[in-house]
Amino acid sequence: MSRPAPDAYPRNAPMRALPQLIFLSRWLQLPLYLGLILAQGVYVWHFWVELIHLIEAALGSQDAVQKIVAAVTPVGQTVASMKTPSETVIMLVVLGLIDVVMISNLLIMVIIGGYETFVSRMRLEGHPDQPEWLSHVNASVLKVKLATAIIGISSIHLLKTFINAAAYDEKTLLWQTAIHITFLLSAMAVAATDRLMPVQHAVKRGALGAAQADAAH
């Protein structure tokens, strides 16, 4: 028995109880997105704390110098004593700030894109502040953008490791490189799958249309 076409169902027909309950269950994700907004606030606080320490260190505060040196020193390593922050320390702190910004961008994509895709429309069409990527967001586009953002974050972490390579052993360097390559390959696989899916849908629609035409004759 063939399934009725979507247009065969009346648009204003009331939903049955079980489908309506299942459809309303999407709002259970709302507390998750609100929690991510709180996590975004924590990252904003962390960003400003690190930035203030960097500015204070540049102005000569010894306490701030020790704090930023401790922040960029790998776990288990002895914190070096410095009177002024070295160029490497400043670069590592700035890369840490960039890392926070990129993670914050990732959170924004998950919060806004996820809510728009899986919970409810935000009705931002025509709004002057609508993000460019939100106009064509769907589950596939969001997946590719998240994979790209994760690669960017991984690149920052890898760059920080190589700048401070003397503080790490060879095994750590190899593992971080391997993990980064894995992220790259995963993103390429996601993008390739995203490109193949529209082609497969088009082929199926073409085959269905040909079958319907043959049946009509």
Phi and psi in degrees as a GROMACS rama.xvg file:
@    title "Ramachandran Plot"
@    xaxis  label "Phi"
@    yaxis  label "Psi"
@TYPE xy
-77.5116  148.139  SER-2
-80.8391  136.162  ARG-3
-61.7668  147.921  PRO-4
-65.1048  153.162  ALA-5
-57.1154  -33.0762  PRO-6
-70.2833  -13.5559  ASP-7
-73.8795  -19.8561  ALA-8
-86.5631  133.565  TYR-9
-64.4401  138.637  PRO-10
-66.9003  -35.9808  ARG-11
-98.8714  13.9654  ASN-12
-68.4376  135.714  ALA-13
-67.1901  143.069  PRO-14
-79.1099  149.812  MET-15
-70.9175  164.432  ARG-16
-61.3256  -48.109  ALA-17
-66.6927  -48.6353  LEU-18
-59.0891  -36.7537  PRO-19
-65.9179  -40.2557  GLN-20
-63.6446  -43.6145  LEU-21
-63.7942  -41.5756  ILE-22
-65.8523  -39.4443  PHE-23
-70.8278  -18.7143  LEU-24
-64.6636  -14.4815  SER-25
-62.5535  -24.3185  ARG-26
-72.2604  -10.8248  TRP-27
-65.3734  -18.5175  LEU-28
-78.5335  -15.6176  GLN-29
-56.9995  -46.498  LEU-30
-60.0721  -28.7345  PRO-31
-66.6516  -43.4114  LEU-32
-69.7035  -34.4976  TYR-33
-64.5901  -37.8692  LEU-34
-63.7275  -37.6583  GLY-35
-67.2044  -32.3089  LEU-36
-63.6565  -40.2901  ILE-37
-64.0942  -39.7275  LEU-38
-62.6813  -35.8016  ALA-39
-60.9337  -41.5136  GLN-40
-62.1386  -38.7558  GLY-41
-62.3755  -41.2109  VAL-42
-66.0412  -38.223  TYR-43
-61.8187  -43.8258  VAL-44
-61.5373  -45.6481  TRP-45
-61.5081  -41.1477  HIS-46
-59.3642  -48.0312  PHE-47
-69.4277  -34.488  TRP-48
-62.0497  -46.9657  VAL-49
-65.7921  -39.5061  GLU-50
-65.7005  -41.3108  LEU-51
-64.8017  -40.4631  ILE-52
-61.4001  -40.9974  HIS-53
-64.1696  -43.5709  LEU-54
-65.3891  -43.8092  ILE-55
-62.6864  -38.6391  GLU-56
-64.912  -38.7433  ALA-57
-66.5461  -26.0346  ALA-58
-88.3351  -0.789885  LEU-59
106.947  6.51621  GLY-60
-73.751  117.59  SER-61
-66.9946  -37.1497  GLN-62
-62.808  -41.7662  ASP-63
-66.9749  -37.0629  ALA-64
-60.3991  -46.1194  VAL-65
-64.7984  -33.9627  GLN-66
-68.1288  -44.0466  LYS-67
-73.4023  -32.1457  ILE-68
-66.092  -41.8473  VAL-69
-64.7661  -33.708  ALA-70
-68.1639  -30.7999  ALA-71
-99.0099  -1.81695  VAL-72
-82.7416  128.803  THR-73
-59.983  152.611  PRO-74
-61.6132  133.12  VAL-75
93.6527  -11.6615  GLY-76
-92.4543  153.031  GLN-77
-76.0606  132.96  THR-78
-73.9596  121.67  VAL-79
-71.394  148.19  ALA-80
-94.7433  124.219  SER-81
-134.051  146.127  MET-82
-85.7161  -36.2823  LYS-83
-132.805  147.133  THR-84
-67.5249  135.696  PRO-85
-75.7091  168.238  SER-86
-61.489  -38.0464  GLU-87
-63.9831  -42.1188  THR-88
-63.7755  -44.2458  VAL-89
-61.2971  -42.11  ILE-90
-63.5034  -40.7484  MET-91
-66.8409  -38.1045  LEU-92
-66.2266  -43.1055  VAL-93
-63.954  -40.7458  VAL-94
-63.4492  -34.5984  LEU-95
-64.2223  -38.6712  GLY-96
-66.1312  -41.0763  LEU-97
-62.7417  -38.7148  ILE-98
-60.9974  -42.746  ASP-99
-62.6311  -41.4612  VAL-100
-63.6652  -42.5856  VAL-101
-67.5171  -38.6637  MET-102
-65.8335  -37.1348  ILE-103
-63.5599  -41.1129  SER-104
-61.529  -39.3153  ASN-105
-61.6999  -42.6826  LEU-106
-61.6411  -41.5206  LEU-107
-62.1157  -43.3251  ILE-108
-61.9895  -40.6395  MET-109
-69.3961  -43.3934  VAL-110
-66.5996  -55.7319  ILE-111
-72.6306  -49.4541  ILE-112
-65.1154  -40.4681  GLY-113
-66.6106  -42.8983  GLY-114
-63.2514  -45.3991  TYR-115
-64.0702  -36.2206  GLU-116
-83.5554  -39.9677  THR-117
-112.592  -15.0222  PHE-118
-112.904  -68.0391  VAL-119
-159.928  153.898  SER-120
-70.9297  145.441  ARG-121
-96.6281  -4.03027  MET-122
54.6167  51.1887  ARG-123
-99.2391  4.77123  LEU-124
-58.454  125.304  GLU-125
84.7886  -5.61562  GLY-126
-72.0544  134.009  HIS-127
-64.0876  -22.9949  PRO-128
-101.15  11.4023  ASP-129
-63.9739  127.339  GLN-130
-61.0775  143.151  PRO-131
-60.7869  -40.3551  GLU-132
-72.6317  -19.166  TRP-133
-75.1296  -18.5773  LEU-134
-68.8688  -23.3299  SER-135
-128.21  27.2914  HIS-136
-78.2698  140.457  VAL-137
-150.434  -176.179  ASN-138
-60.5314  -40.4274  ALA-139
-68.6977  -46.5244  SER-140
-62.7302  -42.3078  VAL-141
-62.1886  -38.776  LEU-142
-63.1716  -44.0083  LYS-143
-66.4643  -42.2314  VAL-144
-65.1991  -38.7167  LYS-145
-65.2583  -41.8414  LEU-146
-62.4303  -40.1966  ALA-147
-65.5571  -41.1258  THR-148
-64.229  -39.4103  ALA-149
-64.6764  -37.3806  ILE-150
-63.3129  -42.3495  ILE-151
-60.6247  -43.9534  GLY-152
-64.5134  -42.6917  ILE-153
-62.7964  -36.8807  SER-154
-63.0616  -41.5009  SER-155
-63.1923  -44.7598  ILE-156
-62.0796  -41.4986  HIS-157
-66.3247  -40.3632  LEU-158
-63.7438  -41.7865  LEU-159
-60.4286  -39.5429  LYS-160
-66.1237  -43.4645  THR-161
-70.6802  -33.7552  PHE-162
-63.4362  -37.4715  ILE-163
-107.539  38.6209  ASN-164
-61.7144  -29.4922  ALA-165
-63.1763  -22.0343  ALA-166
-87.9091  -2.77759  ALA-167
-118.692  153.1  TYR-168
-86.3819  168.603  ASP-169
-63.5511  -35.9258  GLU-170
-62.2109  -42.6322  LYS-171
-63.6876  -42.9217  THR-172
-62.0105  -43.5318  LEU-173
-65.317  -42.3343  LEU-174
-66.0397  -41.8602  TRP-175
-65.0982  -38.1191  GLN-176
-65.188  -43.2278  THR-177
-63.7986  -40.5333  ALA-178
-64.9921  -41.0228  ILE-179
-63.3603  -41.8908  HIS-180
-63.5562  -37.0482  ILE-181
-62.6166  -42.1144  THR-182
-60.6754  -42.3412  PHE-183
-60.9182  -47.9298  LEU-184
-64.5024  -37.8682  LEU-185
-64.5807  -42.2702  SER-186
-64.9279  -39.3434  ALA-187
-63.6908  -39.7053  MET-188
-65.8616  -40.8501  ALA-189
-63.2759  -44.3483  VAL-190
-65.2271  -40.372  ALA-191
-64.9274  -41.3931  ALA-192
-63.5311  -39.7421  THR-193
-64.2584  -32.7958  ASP-194
-75.7045  -33.9159  ARG-195
-74.406  -33.1049  LEU-196
-61.0782  -45.4182  MET-197
-61.7798  -34.7175  PRO-198
-65.0041  -43.2199  VAL-199
-64.6283  -41.0888  GLN-200
-63.8039  -38.8974  HIS-201
-65.8922  -40.3351  ALA-202
-63.6822  -42.26  VAL-203
-64.5312  -42.3735  LYS-204
-63.9894  -38.2152  ARG-205
-65.0232  -42.5225  GLY-206
-65.7377  -39.472  ALA-207
-65.4338  -41.6795  LEU-208
-64.3661  -38.9455  GLY-209
-66.7333  -40.0265  ALA-210
-64.713  -40.0552  ALA-211
-67.3083  -36.2939  GLN-212
-66.8053  -41.2879  ALA-213
-65.6294  -38.235  ASP-214
-66.9555  -34.116  ALA-215
-66.8872  -35.0853  ALA-216
